[in-house]
Amino acid sequence: MASYAPVEFKPSNKQKAFENFAEYPSNLMALPASFEEIKKISKIWKGDIFSHNDASEAKFKTTANLYKIIHLATHSIVDSINPAFSKFVMYDTADSIEDNLLNAYEIPSIKMEAQLVVLNTCNSGSGKMFRGEGIYALARAFIYAGIPSVVTTLWEIDDDIGSNIVQRFYKKLRKGIPVDEALLEAKLDYLKSSNRMQAHPYFWSSYIAMGNSDNFITENPAINKLLIWIIIGLLILLAGFALIKFLRK
């Protein structure tokens, strides 16, 4: 698993490598809870963390293909006119030839082997509606890239509450619960511990699961052991049939 969180969003004032580079936004708030979020998630799944200057666009493009789960905690910018230019804001490194704005149109061309992508960013599941096609959003770009399962959001999310929900989600997922059910149970657990204001649907119902909901990435030791014993049993059974057939000759 790989978790990416730029945490801070400050323009590096680097010289642009290309004239058509987009201007890096200068008014985005830091997301301190995202750093704690990915540290806790990495303990649940024993994954790798890419934060601050390690969470650049170039780093994402060169490492995303190494992991079965990708978690992205950052700001997203939705372009309602041309959704191909909706983007995730990555850390702006001074020595990068990238503009550190990961556009929707770039995502399908990135080589990825992930089975699940979790987009803990605002509005990553919202975008422009195309007749006969549906909504073109940042999340859909990952579907186009061949990712079978994506967890995304439909509107703005609270940094702390969003972090709380996704941590609960990963704990459920690790038990072998399917993606959509794990997300549902994470929301229900959150509601049990939230106050009256935080229980408002605005804070938790933004999260949805897209694509295949099967849990094909479980690390549940009990399930893995059961599968091993089933395979061993089948092999013994086949060996027994082969022996009986040999003795009858």
WOWO-V191310 format. One line per field, one symbol per residue. burial: I if it has 16 or more other ideal C-beta (glycine too) atoms within 10 Angstrom, else O. A space follows every 10 residues. Layout:
burial=???
This chain:
burial=IIIIIIIIIO OOOIOOOOOO OOOIOOOIOO IOIIIOIIOO IIOOIOIOII IOIIIIIOII IOOIOOIOII IIIIIIIIIO OOIOOIIIII IIIOOIOIII IIIIOIIOOO OIOIIIIIII IIIIIIIIOO OOOOOIIIII IIIOIOIIII IIIIOOIIIO IIIIIIIIII IIIIOIIIII OIIIIIIOII OOOOOOOIOO OOIIOIIOII IIIOIOIIOO OOOOOOOOOO OOOOOOOOOO OOOOOOOOO
